[in-house]
Amino acid sequence: MKRFLWIAVLMALALLPNASNSVQAQTNAPQNCKPGDQAWIGSFGYGANCLDGAGWHTYDKQTGAVTSDQTAAIALCNGKVWIANTLGITMTDGSQTTRVDTDFSGNAIACKGNDVYVAHQNGLSHWNGSGWDTIDAKNFGTGDTANDVVDVVIAPDGKLWVATLTSIATGDGKTWTVFEKGKGFSEDEAFVKLAIDSKGNVWTNSPTGLYKYDGKTWNKIDTDTYSVLDTLIVGPSDKIYVGSFAEGLAVYDGSAWTTYDRSNSTISSNEVHSLAVDGQGRVWVGTEYGLDIFDGKTFTSYLMANSRLVDNAIVALAVTGNGPALPAPITRKPGSLSGTVVTGTTPLAGAAVEVCTEFIGSSFTGNTPCSDNPFFKDGKTGADGKFTVPDLPPGLYGMVIQAANGKWVRLTDSIAESRFEVKEGGAFDLGTIDLSTTKSS
């Protein structure tokens, strides 16, 4: 799964040497995202967007607006935006940014007033205004995974709730209560996210189901409506929204489940990575192929092809106030992707070429690797091995090529799947692709 690859990258980068964890450096990167009703949209590799009443604004490393384009989490409070990425924390008021250096990479971030907490691979850290105080991960559970904190939320009463890979803990920063196998749970669980409803009930999800803590007991809510879990929020009327890697968006109303996927709705993708809710009760859905705003009946979708999104894969979301007014979609000119396929020095003629928008795994469920994607296009190489896939909407695409033996070759690099950006009206030439040396699976 793509998220698992991203987490591996974050963990590796967390081990790299970094500057002092209390140094702040001002950067002059005015992006003019106005305070008020905003939506912040993060990608893993291309920075972030802010959407306000004036439209789309880009925050990326190139402009100095963030320290890294690899966003992990975003939180909003006190008119400030805290963005956790692989090189530290960026704080911005929408126009001027402050870099807050760390020696960790964030998995999740939560703030209330002036208190900011970041969950990371080595525990939980609290920003004290000038530096970081790290809470010993031994407070959060037993075993080797207690230090890997995957989520943090702050309850209305000020208590902290943290989830590690195999435990959940709550406390005031000094005294902690731990829930894990043998302490509230009968089996080992792989926790993903935490959320708190209006009654103070705490919710968490794991691959085995959804759990609700009523102050005394963790109650399991079974469901077969989602598979591998990714994200979780409490929505309007305390409905629980769960995003999955393959089964779309599942909503639990306290007694029954409703699922929204590509077969029964206009949701952009069945891979849901991030969720947020605004003051109007709209649910913002970040998928592998776009940003959807769900009003309870319909999905309004934004892609790189009809907006100024920096990436179609949305891994982090945060919305403040009533959220911004939704801009009208725009029309952007398509581009093309071309190249020459060889095996050694011999051109490969008549080879099928596919490009598509979502992560291409080593296995697939459709007739071809890209056929089950929300959008894909194909082509064939000529006698000289050359191909061109025209009329591609602006976006980031993965590619597979069918070799002479009938097997599909997935273009990859050493970390994750390669994606190629087709810009508005642009022609992207990949050059020569030698299938005898290309990494594939």
C-alpha positions in Angstrom: 0.0 0.0 0.0 1.2 3.5 -0.8 0.8 4.9 2.7 3.0 2.1 4.1 5.8 3.1 1.7 5.4 6.7 2.8 5.6 5.8 6.5 8.8 3.8 5.8 10.3 6.9 4.1 9.3 9.1 7.1 10.9 6.6 9.5 14.1 6.5 7.5 14.3 10.3 7.3 13.7 10.6 11.1 17.0 9.0 11.6 18.9 11.6 9.6 20.9 14.2 11.5 19.0 17.5 12.0 19.5 20.9 13.4 18.7 21.9 17.0 15.1 21.1 17.8 14.5 24.6 19.1 15.9 26.8 16.3 13.3 28.9 14.5 14.1 30.6 11.1 11.9 33.2 9.5 11.3 32.8 5.8 9.8 35.4 3.5 7.3 33.4 1.5 4.0 35.4 1.3 1.3 33.2 -0.2 -1.6 35.5 0.9 -3.9 32.9 2.2 -6.2 35.0 4.4 -7.2 34.1 8.0 -10.7 32.9 8.4 -12.5 30.1 6.6 -9.8 28.0 5.1 -9.0 24.5 3.9 -5.5 23.2 4.0 -4.6 20.3 1.7 -1.3 18.4 2.0 0.5 16.1 -0.4 3.4 13.8 0.0 6.0 15.2 -2.3 4.5 18.4 -3.8 3.8 20.6 -0.8 0.4 21.9 0.2 -2.5 24.1 -0.9 -4.5 26.5 1.1 -8.0 27.2 -0.3 -9.7 30.4 0.9 -12.3 32.8 -0.5 -9.8 34.1 -3.0 -9.0 30.6 -4.4 -6.0 28.3 -4.4 -2.6 29.1 -2.9 0.5 26.9 -3.1 2.9 26.3 -0.2 6.0 24.3 -1.3 9.7 24.1 -0.6 10.6 25.9 -3.9 9.0 29.1 -2.6 10.3 28.6 0.9 6.8 28.4 2.2 7.4 25.0 3.9 10.6 23.1 4.9 9.7 20.0 3.0 7.2 19.0 0.3 6.5 15.7 2.0 3.5 16.6 4.2 2.5 14.2 7.0 -0.2 16.1 9.0 -1.7 19.6 9.4 -3.4 21.2 12.4 -5.1 24.6 12.8 -5.5 26.6 16.0 -5.3 30.2 17.2 -5.1 31.5 13.6 -1.9 29.4 13.0 -1.3 26.5 10.7 1.1 23.8 11.9 2.4 21.5 9.1 4.4 18.4 10.0 6.7 17.1 7.3 9.8 15.0 7.0 12.2 17.8 7.9 10.4 19.3 10.8 7.5 21.6 11.5 6.4 24.6 9.6 4.1 27.2 11.3 2.4 29.8 9.2 -0.3 32.5 9.5 -0.9 32.2 5.8 1.6 34.9 4.7 4.7 34.6 6.8 6.2 31.2 7.8 8.3 30.1 10.7 10.4 27.0 10.6 10.5 25.0 13.8 13.4 22.5 13.5 13.1 19.1 15.1 15.0 15.9 15.4 11.9 13.8 14.6 9.4 13.4 11.7 5.7 13.8 12.5 3.0 11.2 12.1 0.3 13.4 13.4 -0.2 16.8 15.0 -2.7 18.3 17.4 -3.0 21.7 19.0 -5.2 23.6 21.4 -4.5 27.2 22.3 -0.7 27.5 22.4 -0.1 23.8 23.1 1.1 21.8 20.1 1.7 18.1 20.3 3.4 16.0 17.6 3.2 12.2 17.4 6.3 10.6 15.9 8.4 7.5 15.7 10.1 8.2 19.0 7.2 9.3 21.1 5.2 12.4 21.7 6.7 15.9 21.8 5.2 19.1 23.1 6.1 22.6 21.9 6.7 24.9 24.9 7.1 28.1 22.8 10.8 27.9 22.3 11.7 24.2 22.2 10.3 20.7 22.4 9.6 18.6 25.5 9.4 14.9 24.7 7.2 12.7 26.8 8.8 9.3 27.5 7.1 6.7 25.3 7.2 4.1 28.1 4.1 5.9 29.4 2.1 4.7 26.3 2.4 1.0 26.5 4.6 -2.1 26.7 6.6 -3.8 23.9 8.9 -2.5 21.2 6.2 -0.5 19.4 5.2 1.8 22.3 7.6 4.5 21.1 5.9 4.7 17.6 3.1 7.1 18.2 0.8 7.2 15.2 -1.8 9.7 16.4 -2.6 12.3 19.0 -5.8 14.2 19.9 -6.7 16.6 22.6 -10.1 16.0 24.4 -12.4 18.9 25.3 -11.3 18.5 28.9 -7.7 18.9 28.0 -6.7 15.3 28.3 -4.3 13.9 25.7 -5.1 10.7 23.9 -2.3 8.9 21.9 -2.3 5.8 19.8 0.8 3.7 19.2 1.0 0.8 16.8 -0.3 -1.5 19.5 -1.7 0.6 22.4 -3.8 3.6 23.4 -2.9 5.9 26.3 -4.6 8.9 27.9 -3.3 11.3 30.4 -2.4 14.9 31.4 1.2 14.7 30.3 2.4 13.3 33.6 0.0 10.6 34.7 -1.1 8.0 32.1 -3.7 5.2 31.7 -2.8 2.5 29.1 -5.1 0.3 27.0 -3.6 -2.6 25.2 -3.8 -6.4 25.1 -4.9 -7.5 28.5 -5.9 -4.0 29.5 -9.1 -3.1 27.7 -8.4 -5.2 24.6 -8.5 -9.0 24.4 -6.1 -9.2 21.4 -3.2 -7.3 19.9 -4.5 -4.5 17.7 -2.9 -2.3 15.1 -4.3 1.1 15.8 -4.6 3.8 13.1 -6.4 6.9 14.2 -8.3 8.5 17.1 -11.4 10.7 17.3 -13.6 12.1 20.0 -17.3 12.7 19.6 -19.5 15.4 21.2 -20.3 13.2 24.2 -16.7 12.5 25.0 -16.6 9.0 23.6 -13.3 8.0 22.1 -13.2 6.2 18.8 -10.3 4.3 17.2 -10.0 2.0 14.2 -7.9 -1.1 13.5 -8.0 -3.7 10.8 -10.3 -5.8 12.9 -13.0 -3.2 13.3 -14.1 0.1 14.9 -13.8 0.6 18.7 -15.7 3.0 21.0 -14.6 3.9 24.5 -17.5 5.1 26.7 -15.3 6.0 29.7 -15.3 2.5 31.0 -15.1 -0.1 28.2 -13.8 -0.4 24.7 -16.7 -1.8 22.7 -16.0 -3.3 19.3 -18.3 -2.5 16.3 -17.9 -5.0 13.6 -18.1 -4.2 10.0 -17.4 -5.8 6.6 -17.7 -2.5 4.8 -14.1 -1.5 4.8 -10.8 -3.4 4.5 -7.4 -1.9 5.4 -8.0 1.3 7.3 -6.4 4.7 6.8 -8.2 7.5 8.5 -11.1 8.4 10.9 -13.1 11.4 12.0 -16.3 12.3 13.8 -18.6 14.1 11.4 -22.0 15.8 11.7 -24.5 14.3 14.2 -21.6 12.3 15.6 -21.5 10.0 12.6 -18.2 8.2 12.3 -16.4 8.5 8.9 -13.8 5.9 8.1 -11.5 6.0 5.1 -10.0 2.9 3.7 -7.3 1.9 1.2 -9.6 0.1 -1.2 -13.3 0.3 -0.1 -14.0 4.0 -0.2 -15.7 6.0 2.6 -17.7 4.2 5.3 -20.1 6.0 7.6 -21.5 4.7 10.8 -24.5 6.4 12.3 -24.6 4.5 15.6 -26.6 1.5 14.3 -25.8 0.9 10.6 -23.1 1.5 8.0 -23.3 3.3 4.7 -20.5 3.0 2.1 -19.6 5.4 -0.7 -17.4 4.1 -3.4 -16.9 4.4 -7.1 -19.7 1.9 -7.8 -22.5 3.8 -6.1 -21.3 7.5 -5.9 -19.1 10.1 -7.6 -16.3 9.8 -5.0 -13.0 10.3 -6.8 -11.3 7.2 -5.6 -11.8 4.2 -3.4 -8.5 5.0 -1.7 -9.3 7.5 1.1 -6.3 8.9 2.9 -7.5 11.9 4.9 -10.7 13.4 6.3 -11.8 16.7 7.8 -15.2 18.4 8.6 -16.1 22.1 8.5 -18.6 24.2 10.3 -21.2 23.7 7.6 -21.2 20.0 8.2 -19.4 19.3 5.0 -16.9 16.4 5.0 -13.6 17.0 3.1 -12.3 13.8 1.7 -8.7 13.4 0.5 -8.3 10.5 -1.9 -5.5 9.0 -4.0 -7.1 10.8 -7.0 -8.5 14.1 -5.8 -10.2 16.2 -3.2 -13.9 15.6 -2.6 -16.3 17.8 -0.5 -19.3 15.7 0.6 -22.4 17.5 1.7 -24.2 14.4 2.8 -25.6 13.7 -0.6 -23.1 14.6 -3.3 -19.4 14.8 -3.8 -17.9 17.9 -5.4 -14.5 16.9 -6.8 -11.3 18.8 -7.5 -8.3 17.4 -9.4 -5.2 18.8 -10.8 -7.0 18.8 -14.1 -9.8 21.3 -13.0 -8.1 23.2 -10.1 -4.8 24.4 -8.8 -4.2 21.4 -6.6 -0.5 20.5 -6.3 -1.2 16.8 -6.3 -4.1 14.5 -6.8 -3.1 12.3 -3.9 -4.2 14.1 -0.7 -2.6 12.8 2.5 -3.5 15.5 5.0 -6.5 17.8 5.5 -7.5 20.5 8.0 -10.4 23.0 7.7 -11.2 26.0 9.9 -14.5 27.8 10.5 -17.2 27.1 7.9 -14.6 26.2 5.3 -14.1 28.2 2.2 -16.7 28.8 -0.6 -16.0 26.2 -3.3 -14.5 27.7 -6.4 -15.8 26.9 -9.9 -13.7 24.2 -11.7 -11.3 25.5 -14.3 -10.4 24.1 -17.7 -6.8 23.2 -18.2 -5.2 22.1 -21.4 -4.1 18.5 -21.6 -0.6 17.3 -22.3 1.1 14.2 -23.4 3.6 11.5 -22.3 6.0 9.8 -24.7 9.1 7.7 -24.8 11.0 4.9 -26.5 10.9 1.3 -25.2 13.9 -1.0 -25.8 15.2 -4.3 -24.5 18.9 -3.8 -24.5 19.5 -2.1 -27.8 16.5 -3.6 -29.6 13.3 -1.5 -29.9 10.2 -3.2 -28.5 7.5 -3.0 -31.1 3.8 -3.4 -30.5 4.1 -3.2 -26.7 1.1 -2.1 -24.7 1.7 1.1 -22.6 -0.6 2.2 -19.8 -0.6 5.3 -17.7 -2.9 5.8 -14.7 -3.5 8.0 -11.7 -3.3 5.7 -8.7 -0.6 3.6 -7.2 0.2 0.6 -9.4 0.9 -2.4 -7.2 2.7 -5.6 -8.0 -0.7 -7.3 -8.3 -4.0 -5.9 -9.7 -7.7 -6.8 -9.8 -8.6 -5.5 -13.3 -7.9 -7.0 -16.7 -4.7 -4.9 -16.8 -2.8 -3.0 -14.1 -4.4 0.3 -14.8 -7.9 -0.8 -15.9 -9.4 -0.5 -12.4 -8.1 3.1 -11.9 -10.5 6.1 -11.9 -8.6 7.4 -15.0 -6.2 5.7 -17.4 -5.1 5.8 -21.0 -3.2 3.4 -23.1 -1.1 3.2 -26.2 1.3 1.0 -28.2 4.9 1.3 -29.3 5.6 1.5 -33.0 8.2 -0.4 -34.9 10.9 1.9 -33.5 9.7 1.4 -30.0 8.3 4.9 -29.7 5.0 5.7 -28.1 2.9 8.8 -27.3 -0.1 8.9 -25.0 -1.9 12.1 -25.9 -4.7 14.1 -24.3 -3.6 13.6 -20.7 -5.2 16.0 -18.2 -2.6 17.8 -16.0 -1.6 15.4 -13.2 0.8 12.8 -11.9 0.8 9.4 -13.6 2.3 6.0 -13.0 3.2 3.8 -16.0 3.4 0.1 -16.9 4.7 -1.5 -20.1 3.9 -5.0 -21.3 7.2 -6.8 -22.1 7.7 -9.3 -24.9 7.0 -12.2 -22.5 3.5 -10.8 -21.7 4.5 -9.6 -18.2 3.8 -6.0 -17.1 6.8 -4.0 -16.1 6.1 -1.3 -13.4 8.5 1.6 -13.5 9.8 2.1 -10.0 12.7 3.7 -8.2 14.4 2.7 -4.9 11.8 4.2 -2.6 8.4 4.2 -4.1 6.6 4.1 -7.5 7.8 6.8 -9.9 5.2 9.3 -11.0 5.5 11.5 -14.0 4.0 15.0 -14.0 2.2 16.0 -17.1 1.9 19.8 -17.0 -0.8 21.9 -18.6 -0.3 21.8 -22.3 3.1 20.1 -21.8 4.8 17.2 -23.6 6.7 15.0 -21.2 9.3 12.8 -22.9 10.6 10.0 -20.8 13.5 9.3 -23.2 14.6 5.7 -23.6 13.2 3.1 -21.3 15.3 -0.1 -21.2 13.2 -2.9 -19.9 16.3 -5.1 -19.3 17.5 -2.7 -16.6 14.2 -1.1 -15.4 13.3 -2.1 -11.9 9.9 -3.8 -11.9 7.6 -6.0 -10.0 
